[in-house]
């Protein structure tokens, strides 16, 4: 192994540790137990802990399942070097987006949505939305949602 590949390996290992730590922090922020997150992801609690420690020996499908179980998206757009790619929040506060708030009237007690749930709601109820009243921030959110989760298309 040459020196460069050793450095590359160390950089990848550090990235996995940071990603695992972010998953652990998000799970705790959401007050989800390790057992519940592991069950939702379809992995063992031991595997979840290995992911949260950033172990590279865990299968990528297990990483993706753990990310999905927390309502997050594994976003590799930063790997392309595109600094303009919009980042989606892990949770979207309904009250931060006026048109989303109007569409979410039936979600009693809900204050936040996952990005996937927000996109689904926008698409399902688009006919009730007034596109002319979209604030720039909300329009940017819809573009980011459709780009990241909808293959660049809003199904309306």
C-alpha positions in Angstrom: 0.0 0.0 0.0 1.5 3.4 -0.9 1.3 6.4 1.3 -1.4 8.2 -0.7 -3.8 5.2 -0.5 -3.2 5.0 3.2 -4.1 8.7 3.5 -7.2 8.2 1.4 -8.3 5.3 3.5 -7.8 7.4 6.7 -9.9 10.2 5.2 -12.7 7.8 4.3 -12.6 6.3 7.7 -12.9 9.8 9.2 -15.8 10.6 7.0 -17.6 7.4 8.1 -17.0 8.3 11.7 -18.5 11.8 11.2 -21.5 10.4 9.4 -22.1 7.7 12.0 -21.8 10.4 14.7 -24.3 12.6 12.9 -26.7 9.6 12.7 -26.3 8.9 16.4 -26.8 12.6 17.2 -30.0 12.8 15.1 -31.4 9.6 16.6 -30.9 11.1 20.1 -32.3 14.5 19.0 -35.4 12.7 17.9 -35.4 10.7 21.2 -35.4 7.4 19.3 -33.9 4.5 21.2 -31.2 2.4 19.6 -33.5 -0.6 19.7 -36.4 1.2 18.0 -34.1 2.7 15.3 -32.5 -0.7 14.7 -35.9 -2.5 14.4 -37.1 0.2 12.0 -34.0 -0.1 9.9 -34.2 -3.9 9.9 -30.8 -4.3 11.5 -29.6 -5.5 14.8 -28.9 -3.1 17.6 -25.2 -4.1 17.4 -25.1 -3.3 13.7 -26.7 0.1 14.4 -24.1 0.8 17.0 -21.4 -0.2 14.6 -22.9 2.3 12.0 -23.0 5.0 14.6 -19.3 4.4 15.4 -18.6 4.7 11.7 -17.3 1.2 11.1 -16.6 0.7 7.4 -17.2 -3.0 7.6 -21.0 -2.6 7.8 -22.8 -3.2 4.5 -23.9 -0.1 2.7 -27.5 -1.4 2.6 -27.4 -1.3 6.5 -26.1 2.2 6.5 -28.9 3.3 4.0 -31.6 1.5 6.1 -30.4 3.3 9.3 -30.5 6.6 7.5 -33.9 6.0 6.2 -35.3 4.8 9.5 -34.6 8.2 10.9 -36.3 9.9 8.1 -33.1 11.2 6.6 -31.6 10.9 3.1 -28.1 9.7 2.4 -26.9 12.7 0.4 -23.8 12.3 -1.7 -24.2 15.5 -3.7 -21.3 17.1 -1.8 -19.0 14.4 -3.2 -19.5 15.9 -6.7 -18.0 19.2 -5.4 -21.2 21.1 -6.2 -21.3 23.8 -3.5 -24.6 25.1 -4.8 -26.5 21.9 -4.2 -29.3 22.6 -1.7 -29.1 20.7 1.5 -32.4 19.3 2.9 -33.0 19.5 6.6 -33.7 16.3 8.4 -37.1 17.6 9.5 -39.2 20.4 8.0 -41.1 22.7 10.4 -44.6 23.1 9.0 -45.0 26.6 10.4 -41.9 27.8 8.6 -43.7 27.5 5.2 -47.1 29.2 4.8 -48.3 27.1 1.8 -47.2 23.9 3.5 -49.0 24.9 6.6 -52.2 25.4 4.6 -51.8 22.0 3.0 -51.1 20.2 6.3 -54.3 21.3 8.0 -55.4 17.6 8.4 -52.2 16.5 10.2 -53.5 17.2 13.7 -50.7 17.9 16.1 -47.9 17.6 13.6 -45.3 20.3 13.7 -42.6 18.7 11.5 -42.4 16.5 8.5 -39.7 14.4 7.0 -38.5 15.7 3.6 -40.3 12.7 1.9 -43.5 13.4 3.7 -43.3 17.1 2.8 -42.8 16.3 -0.9 -45.6 13.8 -0.9 -47.9 16.4 0.7 -47.0 19.1 -1.8 -47.6 16.7 -4.7 -50.9 15.3 -3.4 -52.4 18.7 -2.6 -50.8 20.9 -5.2 -54.2 21.9 -6.6 -55.0 23.5 -3.3 -51.8 25.6 -3.3 -51.5 29.1 -4.7 -48.1 29.0 -6.6 -48.2 32.8 -6.9 -48.1 33.1 -3.1 -45.1 30.9 -2.6 -42.4 32.8 -0.8 -38.9 32.4 -2.3 -37.8 30.3 0.6 -40.7 27.9 0.2 -40.2 27.7 -3.6 -36.5 26.9 -3.0 -37.6 24.1 -0.5 -39.9 22.6 -3.1 -37.2 22.7 -5.8 -34.7 21.1 -3.3 -37.3 18.4 -2.4 -38.1 17.5 -6.0 -34.4 17.6 -6.9 -33.3 15.4 -4.1 -36.3 13.0 -3.8 -38.3 13.4 -6.9 -35.6 12.9 -9.6 -35.8 16.6 -10.4 -39.6 16.4 -11.1 -42.5 17.6 -9.1 -45.4 15.2 -9.8 -48.3 17.6 -9.9 
